[in-house]
Amino acid sequence: MHASAKVYRHPNSPYFQAYFLLWDAQQGRWKPATKSTRCTDETRALAIARKYEQVALRAAGTDGEGRITRQFVEEAINSILEASGLPKYVPTCTWDDYSQAWLAIQKPRIGTGSYKSYVSNIASLTKWLGKHKDRHLEAFTGEQMQQWYQDQIDQGRKPSRVNNVTKTLRAVFDRAKAEGYCTRNPVELIMRQHGGSDVRDTFTPEDITQIIAHLTSTQQHDWLTVFFIGLCTGQRLQDCAQADWKQFRIEGETLVWLLTQGKTKTTVAVPIVEPLAAHLKSRRLPAGPLVPSLAGIRSAGGRGLSAQFSRILDKAGIERGKRERKDGSKGQTWTGKTFHSLRHTTNSLLANAGVSPDVRRQILGHASDKMNARYTHLQVKTTLEGLKKALGELAKQ
C-alpha cells in the first residue's frame, strides 16, 4: 500500500486534520480515517499524520515489521508528542496489576514452594498498602518502602524474614524498571537491619555433651546420626536428614560426602572426620538413606524436623534463649538455639582453629558461585585438615 497520509483544514476547527487509511480486519479492507493533529502548523501536522499512518500499518501487520507492540506504540506516541512540542508520555502501571502480572510470568518456570513464597512476599506489601495498592509504580519512594520495612519489624517479624521479602520486591521493581514503568527501584533505598537478637547462638561443649548423652540414652539413633553430621560438616538440617550412602566417595583414605545443597544448589565436598567417621562406621547400612526414619520429612511445620529437634533440646535440658511473641504481634516465636545453630557452631570452631575464610566457605557452601562437582585432591586435603583441627579443638574443651 502506498503512503496515503495527508492533512487538511476542517472548517470548524483551528487544527489540521490527519487523513490516512486503516485496515478493517472484520471487513478485510482498507478504509479511510481522520483524526485531529491538535496542531496549527501544517508541516508539523503532516509529520503527525504520517506517524498515525505508521501505527496503522504496524497494526495491520503489513509493513514488514510484524504486529504492533506496546513498545512501538509508546515510541510512536512520544514521536507525535515531540512533533507537537509536548512532554513525553511516561507509561504507568499500578503495584497490584504489575505484581500479579509478574507472578504470572514466574509461575511456569519455578517450583510450587518458590511460587508460594513469592505470592506471600508480594502479599506482604499489598496488604500494607491497603486501599493504596493501585498506586503507580513510579510513585513509590524510598521513604515509603522504609516505612513498610520498619512496620514489619515493629510487628515482631524477624529481620531475616523481612530481608527475604525485600529480595522478591526488589526483583519485581527491577523488571518494572527495565520495562520503563519506573525510573528507579525504591526497594534499593531500604536500610535493612541485620543481626541483633536474632543471630543464632552457638552450642557450647557442655551443650554438645548433653545432647549426645540424651540421644544415646533414649536410643534415638537416627537423630544422633543427624546431630553428628550437622556438627562435623556444618550442613543444614534438611541436607543432613536426606544424606544417602550414594553421595559418599572414598578419596584416598578419606570418606567424602559429595553433596549438592538443597537450598543453594551449591556442590560441596566435605571430608568425614571424627567423631562422625566412627559413628557412621558403627551404623553402616548397605545402601540408601543414612537415617531412614527421618529421610523425606520436611523441616517446617509442627511435626517437621526443626520442631522435633527443638523438643529434643528441651528434653536434653538445653537453654535455648526462647523469646516469646509479643502481644498483638504477627511475628513468630524465636529461639537462639536450633539445629541451624550447629552451622554457626561449626563455622565458629573452624574460625577459632585458625581455618581461613576461603576454606570455611568451601566446607559450608557459602561461596557465591557453585563449586564444580569434580573436586581435587588438594581441596579434600585442605578441608580435611581444617575440620580435623576444628573438631580436635572441641575435644580439648
C-alpha positions as CSV (number, residue, x, y, z in Angstrom):
1,M,0.0,0.0,0.0
2,H,1.3,3.4,-0.9
3,A,1.6,6.2,1.6
4,S,-1.7,8.0,1.9
5,A,-1.3,10.3,4.9
6,K,-2.2,13.9,4.2
7,V,-3.7,16.9,6.2
8,Y,-6.5,19.3,5.6
9,R,-8.2,22.2,7.3
10,H,-11.5,21.5,9.0
11,P,-13.9,24.4,8.6
12,N,-15.0,24.2,12.3
13,S,-11.5,23.7,13.9
14,P,-8.3,25.7,14.1
15,Y,-6.3,22.4,13.9
16,F,-5.2,20.4,10.9
17,Q,-6.9,17.1,10.4
18,A,-4.9,14.0,9.5
19,Y,-6.2,11.7,6.8
20,F,-4.9,8.1,6.5
21,L,-6.1,4.6,5.9
22,L,-6.8,1.9,8.5
23,W,-7.1,-1.8,7.9
24,D,-10.6,-3.2,8.9
25,A,-9.9,-6.8,10.0
26,Q,-13.6,-7.7,10.1
27,Q,-14.4,-6.4,6.6
28,G,-11.0,-7.3,5.2
29,R,-10.4,-4.0,3.5
30,W,-8.7,-0.6,4.0
31,K,-10.9,2.3,5.0
32,P,-10.2,6.0,5.4
33,A,-9.8,7.5,8.8
34,T,-9.4,11.1,10.1
35,K,-8.0,12.4,13.4
36,S,-7.2,15.8,14.7
37,T,-3.5,16.6,14.9
38,R,-4.1,19.2,17.5
39,C,-1.6,21.3,15.6
40,T,-1.9,24.6,13.6
41,D,1.4,24.3,11.8
42,E,0.9,22.3,8.5
43,T,4.5,20.8,8.4
44,R,4.3,19.5,11.9
45,A,0.7,18.4,11.4
46,L,1.8,16.3,8.3
47,A,4.6,14.7,10.4
48,I,1.9,13.7,13.0
49,A,-0.4,12.3,10.2
50,R,2.4,10.1,8.9
51,K,3.0,8.8,12.3
52,Y,-0.7,7.9,12.6
53,E,-0.3,6.1,9.3
54,Q,2.8,4.2,10.5
55,V,0.9,3.0,13.6
56,A,-2.0,1.9,11.4
57,L,0.4,-0.1,9.1
58,R,2.0,-1.8,12.0
59,A,-1.4,-2.7,13.5
60,A,-2.3,-4.3,10.2
61,G,0.9,-6.2,10.1
62,T,1.7,-5.2,6.5
63,D,4.8,-3.1,6.9
64,G,7.3,-5.9,7.2
65,E,7.9,-5.1,10.9
66,G,5.5,-7.5,12.4
67,R,2.5,-6.9,14.6
68,I,2.2,-3.9,16.9
69,T,3.8,-3.9,20.3
70,R,3.4,-1.8,23.4
71,Q,7.0,-0.5,23.0
72,F,6.2,0.5,19.4
73,V,3.1,2.4,20.4
74,E,4.9,4.2,23.2
75,E,7.7,5.2,20.7
76,A,5.1,6.4,18.2
77,I,3.2,8.3,20.8
78,N,6.3,10.1,22.0
79,S,7.4,11.0,18.5
80,I,3.9,12.5,18.0
81,L,4.2,14.4,21.3
82,E,7.6,15.6,20.3
83,A,6.4,16.8,17.0
84,S,3.6,18.6,18.8
85,G,6.1,20.2,21.2
86,L,4.6,18.4,24.2
87,P,6.2,16.4,27.1
88,K,6.9,12.7,26.5
89,Y,4.5,10.1,27.6
90,V,5.5,8.1,30.6
91,P,3.8,4.7,30.9
92,T,2.1,3.9,34.2
93,C,1.2,0.7,35.9
94,T,-0.2,0.0,39.4
95,W,1.6,-2.1,42.0
96,D,-1.4,-4.5,42.2
97,D,-1.6,-5.1,38.5
98,Y,2.1,-5.3,37.8
99,S,2.9,-7.6,40.8
100,Q,0.2,-10.0,39.7
101,A,1.5,-10.0,36.1
102,W,5.0,-10.6,37.5
103,L,3.7,-13.6,39.4
104,A,2.1,-15.0,36.3
105,I,5.4,-14.8,34.4
106,Q,7.2,-16.6,37.2
107,K,4.7,-19.4,37.9
108,P,5.6,-21.7,34.9
109,R,9.3,-21.5,35.5
110,I,9.7,-22.1,39.2
111,G,8.7,-24.8,41.8
112,T,5.5,-24.7,43.8
113,G,7.2,-23.9,47.0
114,S,9.1,-20.9,45.5
115,Y,5.9,-19.6,43.8
116,K,4.0,-19.7,47.1
117,S,6.9,-17.8,48.8
118,Y,6.7,-15.2,46.0
119,V,2.9,-14.9,46.5
120,S,3.3,-14.5,50.2
121,N,6.1,-11.9,49.9
122,I,4.2,-9.8,47.4
123,A,1.0,-10.0,49.6
124,S,3.0,-8.5,52.5
125,L,3.4,-5.2,50.7
126,T,-0.1,-5.3,49.0
127,K,-1.8,-5.8,52.4
128,W,0.3,-3.0,53.9
129,L,-0.8,-0.7,51.1
130,G,-4.4,-1.4,51.6
131,K,-6.6,0.9,49.5
132,H,-3.4,2.3,48.0
133,K,-2.5,-0.9,46.3
134,D,-3.3,0.8,43.0
135,R,-0.5,3.3,43.5
136,H,1.6,3.7,40.3
137,L,5.0,2.1,40.4
138,E,6.7,5.4,39.7
139,A,5.0,7.0,42.8
140,F,6.8,4.7,45.2
141,T,9.6,6.4,47.2
142,G,12.4,5.1,49.4
143,E,10.8,6.7,52.4
144,Q,7.5,4.7,51.9
145,M,9.4,1.5,51.4
146,Q,11.4,2.2,54.6
147,Q,8.2,2.7,56.5
148,W,6.8,-0.6,55.2
149,Y,10.0,-2.3,56.3
150,Q,10.0,-0.8,59.7
151,D,6.3,-1.7,60.3
152,Q,7.1,-5.3,59.5
153,I,9.9,-5.3,62.2
154,D,7.7,-3.5,64.7
155,Q,5.0,-6.2,64.2
156,G,7.5,-8.7,65.5
157,R,8.8,-10.3,62.3
158,K,12.4,-11.3,62.2
159,P,14.7,-9.0,60.2
160,S,16.0,-12.1,58.3
161,R,12.4,-12.9,57.2
162,V,11.7,-9.3,56.2
163,N,15.0,-9.1,54.3
164,N,14.0,-12.2,52.4
165,V,10.7,-10.5,51.4
166,T,12.6,-7.5,50.1
167,K,14.5,-9.7,47.7
168,T,11.2,-10.6,45.9
169,L,10.0,-7.0,45.9
170,R,13.4,-5.8,44.5
171,A,13.0,-8.4,41.7
172,V,9.5,-7.0,40.9
173,F,10.7,-3.4,40.7
174,D,13.8,-4.4,38.8
175,R,11.7,-5.8,36.0
176,A,9.3,-2.8,36.1
177,K,12.3,-0.5,35.8
178,A,13.6,-2.5,32.8
179,E,10.1,-2.2,31.2
180,G,10.0,1.6,31.8
181,Y,7.3,1.7,34.4
182,C,9.6,3.3,37.0
183,T,12.8,5.2,36.7
184,R,14.4,3.7,39.9
185,N,13.9,0.8,42.2
186,P,12.7,2.1,45.6
187,V,13.5,-1.1,47.4
188,E,17.2,-0.5,46.9
189,L,16.8,2.5,49.2
190,I,15.7,0.5,52.2
191,M,18.2,0.5,55.1
192,R,17.9,-3.1,56.3
193,Q,18.6,-4.5,59.8
194,H,21.0,-7.3,60.3
195,G,21.9,-9.4,63.3
196,G,20.8,-8.1,66.7
197,S,18.9,-10.5,68.9
198,D,18.0,-12.7,66.0
199,V,21.5,-14.0,65.5
200,R,21.6,-17.7,66.3
201,D,23.7,-18.8,69.3
202,T,26.3,-21.5,69.0
203,F,26.3,-24.7,71.1
204,T,28.8,-24.8,73.9
205,P,30.9,-28.0,74.5
206,E,28.6,-28.7,77.5
207,D,25.5,-28.4,75.3
208,I,27.0,-30.9,72.8
209,T,27.8,-33.4,75.5
210,Q,24.3,-33.1,77.0
211,I,22.6,-33.6,73.6
212,I,24.8,-36.6,72.7
213,A,24.1,-38.2,76.1
214,H,20.3,-37.6,75.8
215,L,20.1,-39.1,72.2
216,T,22.2,-42.0,73.3
217,S,20.3,-42.8,76.4
218,T,16.9,-42.5,74.6
219,Q,18.3,-44.6,71.7
220,Q,17.3,-42.0,69.1
221,H,20.0,-43.4,66.8
222,D,18.9,-41.6,63.6
223,W,18.8,-38.3,65.4
224,L,22.2,-38.9,66.9
225,T,23.5,-39.5,63.4
226,V,21.9,-36.3,62.1
227,F,23.4,-34.4,65.0
228,F,26.9,-35.8,64.3
229,I,26.5,-34.9,60.6
230,G,25.5,-31.4,61.4
231,L,28.2,-30.9,64.0
232,C,31.0,-32.3,61.9
233,T,30.1,-30.9,58.5
234,G,28.1,-27.7,59.2
235,Q,25.3,-28.6,56.7
236,R,21.7,-27.7,57.0
237,L,19.1,-29.9,58.7
238,Q,17.3,-31.0,55.6
239,D,20.5,-32.0,53.9
240,C,21.7,-33.9,56.9
241,A,18.4,-35.8,57.2
242,Q,18.4,-36.6,53.4
243,A,22.0,-37.9,53.3
244,D,22.3,-41.0,51.3
245,W,25.2,-43.5,51.0
246,K,25.3,-43.0,47.3
247,Q,26.5,-39.4,47.9
248,F,29.7,-40.7,49.6
249,R,33.0,-41.4,47.9
250,I,36.4,-42.7,49.0
251,E,39.1,-40.1,48.2
252,G,42.5,-41.7,49.0
253,E,41.9,-42.9,52.6
254,T,39.2,-40.4,53.3
255,L,35.4,-40.8,53.1
256,V,34.0,-37.7,51.4
257,W,30.4,-36.5,51.3
258,L,29.7,-35.1,47.9
259,L,26.6,-33.0,48.5
260,T,24.5,-30.7,46.4
261,Q,22.8,-28.5,49.0
262,G,19.1,-28.3,48.7
263,K,18.8,-24.6,49.4
264,T,21.6,-23.1,47.4
265,K,22.2,-25.9,44.9
266,T,25.9,-25.4,45.8
267,T,28.0,-28.5,45.4
268,V,30.3,-29.2,48.4
269,A,32.8,-32.0,49.0
270,V,33.0,-32.5,52.8
271,P,35.6,-34.9,54.3
272,I,34.2,-37.0,57.1
273,V,36.2,-36.6,60.3
274,E,35.9,-37.9,63.9
275,P,33.6,-38.4,65.8
276,L,31.3,-38.7,62.7
277,A,33.6,-41.2,60.9
278,A,33.5,-43.7,63.8
279,H,29.8,-43.2,64.3
280,L,29.0,-43.9,60.6
281,K,31.2,-46.9,60.6
282,S,29.3,-48.4,63.6
283,R,25.9,-47.7,61.8
284,R,27.0,-48.6,58.3
285,L,24.0,-49.8,56.2
286,P,24.4,-51.4,52.8
287,A,22.7,-48.6,50.8
288,G,20.0,-45.9,50.9
289,P,19.4,-43.1,53.4
290,L,21.7,-42.8,56.4
291,V,18.7,-42.0,58.6
292,P,15.7,-43.9,57.2
293,S,13.2,-42.8,59.8
294,L,13.8,-39.0,59.1
295,A,14.5,-39.0,55.4
296,G,11.6,-37.4,53.5
297,I,10.3,-35.4,56.4
298,R,10.1,-31.7,55.8
299,S,11.9,-29.2,58.1
300,A,9.0,-26.9,58.6
301,G,5.7,-27.4,60.5
302,G,4.7,-28.6,63.9
303,R,5.8,-32.2,63.2
304,G,8.7,-31.2,61.0
305,L,12.4,-31.9,61.6
306,S,13.0,-28.4,63.1
307,A,10.2,-28.8,65.7
308,Q,11.3,-32.3,66.5
309,F,14.9,-31.2,67.2
310,S,13.6,-28.3,69.3
311,R,11.8,-30.8,71.5
312,I,15.0,-32.8,71.8
313,L,16.9,-29.8,73.0
314,D,14.2,-29.1,75.7
315,K,14.3,-32.7,76.9
316,A,18.1,-32.6,76.9
317,G,17.9,-29.6,79.2
318,I,19.4,-27.1,76.7
319,E,18.6,-23.4,77.4
320,R,17.5,-22.2,74.0
321,G,17.1,-18.5,74.7
322,K,13.5,-18.6,73.8
323,R,11.8,-15.2,73.0
324,E,8.0,-15.3,73.1
325,R,5.9,-13.4,70.6
326,K,4.8,-10.0,71.8
327,D,1.1,-9.5,72.4
328,G,-0.7,-8.4,69.2
329,S,2.4,-9.4,67.2
330,K,2.2,-11.4,64.0
331,G,5.8,-12.5,64.3
332,Q,7.0,-16.0,65.2
333,T,8.3,-17.2,68.5
334,W,12.1,-17.1,68.2
335,T,14.8,-19.2,69.8
336,G,18.5,-18.6,69.9
337,K,19.4,-22.3,69.6
338,T,18.1,-24.5,66.9
339,F,19.6,-27.2,64.6
340,H,20.8,-24.3,62.4
341,S,23.0,-23.3,65.4
342,L,25.2,-26.3,64.6
343,R,26.1,-24.5,61.3
344,H,27.2,-21.4,63.3
345,T,28.9,-23.7,65.8
346,T,31.0,-25.5,63.1
347,N,31.9,-22.1,61.5
348,S,33.0,-20.7,64.8
349,L,35.1,-23.8,65.6
350,L,36.7,-23.5,62.2
351,A,37.4,-19.8,62.7
352,N,38.7,-20.3,66.3
353,A,41.0,-23.1,65.0
354,G,42.5,-20.6,62.5
355,V,40.9,-22.1,59.4
356,S,40.9,-19.5,56.6
357,P,37.6,-17.9,55.4
358,D,38.0,-19.5,51.9
359,V,38.2,-23.0,53.4
360,R,35.3,-22.3,55.7
361,R,33.2,-21.1,52.7
362,Q,34.3,-24.2,50.8
363,I,33.1,-26.5,53.7
364,L,29.8,-24.7,54.4
365,G,28.9,-24.0,50.9
366,H,28.8,-20.2,51.4
367,A,30.7,-19.4,48.2
368,S,28.9,-17.1,45.8
369,D,29.5,-19.4,42.8
370,K,28.7,-23.1,42.7
371,M,31.6,-25.4,43.2
372,N,32.3,-27.8,40.4
373,A,31.1,-31.3,41.1
374,R,34.5,-32.6,40.2
375,Y,36.9,-31.9,43.1
376,T,40.6,-32.1,43.5
377,H,42.8,-34.0,46.0
378,L,44.1,-30.6,47.2
379,Q,40.6,-29.4,48.0
380,V,39.8,-32.5,50.0
381,K,43.1,-32.4,51.8
382,T,42.7,-28.7,52.8
383,T,39.2,-29.1,54.1
384,L,40.0,-32.3,55.9
385,E,42.9,-30.6,57.8
386,G,40.6,-27.7,58.6
387,L,37.8,-29.9,60.0
388,K,40.2,-32.1,61.9
389,K,41.8,-29.1,63.5
390,A,38.4,-27.6,64.5
391,L,36.9,-30.7,65.9
392,G,40.1,-31.5,67.6
393,E,39.9,-28.2,69.4
394,L,36.4,-29.0,70.5
395,A,37.5,-32.3,72.0
396,K,40.1,-30.5,74.1
397,Q,37.5,-28.2,75.7
